[in-house]
């Protein structure tokens, strides 16, 4: 029977719980999987406390255990991803609580660019070890020596993995000359175009080199490959309009740390039917990623209905 965890370890676990969850989310792109792997990480840490070295920083040690836990999971569950498969959208308020907008190291982690939806989607294109190397080094600020130890290799090999990961990540995102965060004014105009069901207003927002991905999860009918160009992306919007007979509402929400559009059907209890994430450039939409998979949208509580003033 293993010994009880020490107080310092329990304190470190509580301090690091959100960070560990985010590591698992970045590695898998799935909320429920991140829940399970975060719990498995904590169990492993308690079980392996006797392996701690005197010079180990507890938080860094926990992050490395989370990474190896995710790598083990990915090796056990080799599933080929669909070309249009997107990650689970993340409402950071659910994870961070009221302190998400405050100061301190946890708030800084949550605000990092790597939680952006576009980056999260691109991460899933990386092989598992490249993904782990990038997350550990560029996200969690682990030195290459620690990254190499986690991956069971040497620092030079870890550096080569990191360089390949960065190059693959850039290719997967297609456009890198985009705004640091989605332009909120553009997102609000997109929401209005959706509510008006105006194909012209939607088309006017698109950059000439726009591209889009529509993920229906095999449940909702969507394109089965990415679409490129104004005409093709606009046609996708027009087709979605025709297939939705009921009026829709479009709400600007902060998702993965930046403004996105959540589309709901008021006559169905404000049921979420789509989440649209955009990358913008000079007042236009350069990339559009649309989650239609109802399994991924069920995490979003329906927006509260407006109440008339007495």
C-alpha positions in Angstrom: 0.0 0.0 0.0 1.5 3.4 -1.0 2.2 6.1 1.5 -0.1 9.1 1.8 0.9 12.1 -0.3 2.9 14.8 1.5 1.5 18.2 2.2 3.8 20.0 -0.2 2.7 17.6 -3.0 -1.0 18.1 -2.2 -0.5 21.9 -2.2 1.4 21.8 -5.5 -1.4 19.7 -7.0 -4.0 22.3 -6.0 -1.9 25.1 -7.3 -1.4 23.3 -10.6 -4.7 21.7 -11.2 -5.9 24.1 -13.9 -2.5 24.1 -15.6 -2.5 20.3 -15.7 -6.0 20.3 -17.2 -4.9 22.8 -19.9 -1.9 20.6 -20.7 -4.2 17.6 -21.2 -6.6 19.8 -23.3 -3.8 21.0 -25.5 -2.5 17.5 -26.0 -5.9 16.0 -26.9 -8.2 18.8 -27.9 -11.0 17.1 -25.9 -12.6 18.4 -22.7 -13.8 15.1 -21.3 -10.5 13.4 -22.1 -8.7 16.2 -20.4 -10.9 15.7 -17.3 -9.9 12.0 -17.2 -6.2 12.5 -18.0 -5.9 15.3 -15.4 -7.2 12.9 -12.7 -4.9 10.1 -13.9 -2.0 12.6 -13.7 -2.8 13.4 -10.1 -3.0 9.7 -9.2 0.3 9.0 -10.9 2.0 11.8 -9.1 0.8 10.6 -5.7 1.9 7.1 -6.5 5.3 8.2 -7.7 6.2 10.9 -5.1 9.0 8.6 -3.9 10.8 9.2 -7.3 11.1 13.0 -6.7 14.6 14.3 -6.7 15.6 17.1 -4.3 16.2 19.5 -7.2 12.8 18.9 -8.9 10.3 21.7 -8.9 7.0 20.2 -8.0 5.0 22.2 -10.6 7.3 21.3 -13.4 7.4 17.7 -12.3 3.6 17.5 -12.4 3.5 19.1 -15.9 5.9 16.4 -17.1 3.8 13.6 -15.6 0.7 15.1 -17.3 2.5 15.1 -20.6 3.6 11.5 -20.3 0.1 10.5 -19.3 -1.2 12.1 -22.4 1.4 10.5 -24.6 0.4 7.1 -23.1 -3.2 7.8 -23.9 -2.5 8.8 -27.5 -0.4 5.6 -28.0 -3.2 3.5 -26.6 -5.9 5.3 -28.7 -4.6 5.7 -32.2 -7.6 7.2 -34.0 -7.3 8.7 -37.4 -8.7 12.3 -37.4 -11.0 13.5 -40.0 -9.6 16.3 -42.2 -12.3 18.7 -40.9 -12.2 17.6 -37.3 -11.9 20.5 -34.9 -11.1 20.5 -31.2 -13.7 21.1 -28.5 -14.4 24.8 -28.0 -13.5 26.0 -24.5 -15.3 28.5 -22.4 -12.4 29.6 -20.2 -14.7 31.0 -17.6 -15.8 27.4 -16.9 -12.3 26.4 -16.1 -10.9 29.5 -14.5 -13.8 30.8 -12.5 -14.1 34.4 -11.4 -10.3 34.8 -11.1 -9.6 34.2 -14.8 -9.4 37.9 -15.6 -7.2 38.8 -12.7 -3.5 38.8 -12.2 -1.2 36.0 -11.1 0.5 33.1 -12.8 -2.8 31.1 -13.4 -4.4 34.0 -15.2 -1.3 34.4 -17.3 -1.4 30.8 -18.4 -5.0 31.1 -19.5 -4.4 34.2 -21.5 -1.6 32.7 -23.4 -1.9 32.7 -27.2 -1.6 28.9 -27.3 -5.2 28.5 -26.0 -6.5 30.2 -29.1 -8.8 28.0 -31.1 -6.8 28.3 -34.3 -3.6 27.2 -32.5 -5.4 24.4 -30.7 -6.7 23.0 -34.0 -3.3 23.2 -35.6 -1.7 21.4 -32.7 -3.8 18.4 -33.5 -1.9 18.1 -36.8 1.3 17.4 -35.0 2.6 13.9 -34.2 2.2 13.2 -30.4 5.9 13.6 -29.5 6.2 16.9 -31.5 3.0 18.1 -29.8 4.4 17.2 -26.4 7.7 18.9 -27.2 6.0 22.1 -28.3 3.6 22.2 -25.3 6.3 21.6 -22.8 8.9 24.0 -24.2 6.8 26.8 -25.8 3.8 26.7 -23.5 5.0 25.5 -20.2 8.4 27.1 -20.4 10.3 23.8 -19.7 14.0 23.8 -20.6 15.1 21.5 -23.4 16.9 19.3 -20.9 13.6 18.7 -19.0 11.7 18.2 -22.3 14.3 15.6 -23.4 14.0 13.7 -20.1 10.2 13.5 -20.4 10.5 12.2 -24.0 13.3 9.8 -23.2 15.8 11.4 -25.6 18.6 14.0 -25.6 18.6 17.8 -25.8 19.7 17.9 -29.4 17.0 15.5 -30.5 14.4 17.5 -28.5 15.5 20.6 -30.2 15.1 19.0 -33.6 11.6 17.8 -32.6 10.7 21.4 -31.5 11.9 22.9 -34.8 9.9 20.4 -36.8 6.8 21.0 -34.6 7.0 24.8 -35.2 7.3 24.4 -38.9 4.3 21.9 -39.1 2.2 24.2 -36.9 2.8 27.1 -39.2 1.8 25.1 -42.3 -1.3 23.8 -40.6 -2.6 27.3 -39.8 -2.3 28.4 -43.5 -2.3 32.1 -42.6 0.1 33.6 -40.0 -0.3 37.2 -41.1 -3.5 37.6 -39.0 -4.5 39.8 -36.1 -3.1 38.7 -32.7 -6.7 38.1 -31.6 -9.9 38.1 -33.7 -11.1 41.7 -34.4 -14.2 42.0 -32.2 -15.9 44.5 -34.6 -15.6 41.9 -37.4 -17.0 39.2 -35.1 -19.9 41.4 -34.2 -20.6 42.1 -37.9 -20.5 38.4 -38.5 -23.0 37.8 -35.8 -25.4 40.4 -37.4 -25.0 38.8 -40.8 -25.9 35.4 -39.4 -29.0 36.7 -37.6 -30.1 38.6 -40.7 -29.3 35.4 -42.7 -27.7 37.7 -45.3 -25.4 36.0 -47.7 -24.2 39.3 -49.1 -23.3 40.7 -45.6 -21.5 37.5 -44.8 -19.6 37.5 -48.1 -18.6 41.2 -47.7 -16.6 40.2 -44.6 -14.5 37.6 -46.3 -10.9 38.2 -47.5 -10.0 37.0 -51.0 -7.9 34.2 -49.7 -10.3 33.1 -47.0 -10.5 29.4 -46.1 -12.9 27.5 -43.9 -13.4 24.3 -42.1 -16.8 23.0 -41.1 -17.0 20.2 -38.5 -20.3 18.3 -38.3 -18.8 15.3 -36.5 -20.5 13.0 -39.0 -23.8 14.0 -37.5 -24.6 17.4 -39.2 -24.1 17.6 -42.9 -21.1 19.7 -43.8 -18.3 19.8 -46.3 -15.9 16.9 -45.8 -12.8 18.9 -46.6 -11.5 22.4 -46.1 -12.9 25.0 -48.5 -10.9 27.8 -50.0 -11.9 31.1 -51.6 -14.8 33.6 -51.2 -17.3 31.9 -53.5 -16.9 28.4 -51.9 -17.0 29.6 -48.3 -20.0 31.9 -49.1 -21.8 28.9 -50.7 -21.3 26.9 -47.5 -23.0 29.7 -45.5 -25.9 29.9 -48.1 -26.4 26.1 -47.9 -26.4 26.2 -44.1 -29.1 28.9 -44.3 -31.3 26.8 -46.5 -31.0 23.8 -44.2 -32.1 25.7 -41.1 -35.8 26.6 -41.4 -36.1 28.3 -38.0 -34.9 31.8 -37.1 -31.5 31.9 -35.4 -29.8 34.1 -32.8 -26.1 34.9 -32.9 -24.3 35.7 -29.6 -20.7 37.1 -29.4 -19.0 35.0 -26.7 -15.4 34.7 -25.5 -14.3 31.2 -26.5 -10.7 30.0 -26.2 -9.9 33.5 -24.9 -11.1 35.5 -27.9 -14.5 36.6 -29.4 -16.4 34.0 -31.4 -20.0 33.6 -32.4 -22.4 31.1 -30.8 -25.5 30.4 -32.9 -28.7 29.3 -31.2 -32.3 28.5 -32.1 -34.6 30.6 -29.8 -37.6 28.4 -30.7 -35.8 25.4 -29.5 -34.9 26.8 -26.1 -31.8 28.6 -27.4 -30.2 25.3 -28.4 -26.6 25.9 -29.6 -26.2 24.7 -33.2 -22.9 26.3 -34.2 -19.8 28.0 -32.9 -17.8 30.1 -35.4 -14.2 31.0 -34.7 -12.4 33.4 -37.1 -9.0 34.8 -37.8 -9.1 38.3 -39.0 -6.8 40.5 -41.1 -7.3 44.2 -41.8 -11.1 44.1 -41.1 -11.8 40.9 -43.0 -12.1 37.2 -42.2 -9.0 35.3 -43.3 -10.0 31.9 -41.8 -13.3 30.5 -40.5 -13.6 27.4 -38.3 -17.2 26.3 -37.6 -18.1 23.6 -35.1 -21.5 22.0 -35.9 -20.9 18.8 -34.0 -23.7 18.8 -31.3 -21.5 16.7 -29.0 -19.0 19.5 -28.8 -21.6 22.2 -28.5 -23.4 20.6 -25.5 -20.9 22.2 -23.1 -22.3 25.6 -23.9 -25.2 26.6 -21.7 -27.9 28.3 -23.7 -27.7 32.1 -23.3 -30.1 33.6 -20.9 -33.2 35.1 -22.6 -33.5 38.9 -22.4 -36.0 40.1 -19.8 -38.1 43.2 -20.5 -37.8 45.9 -17.9 -40.7 46.3 -15.6 
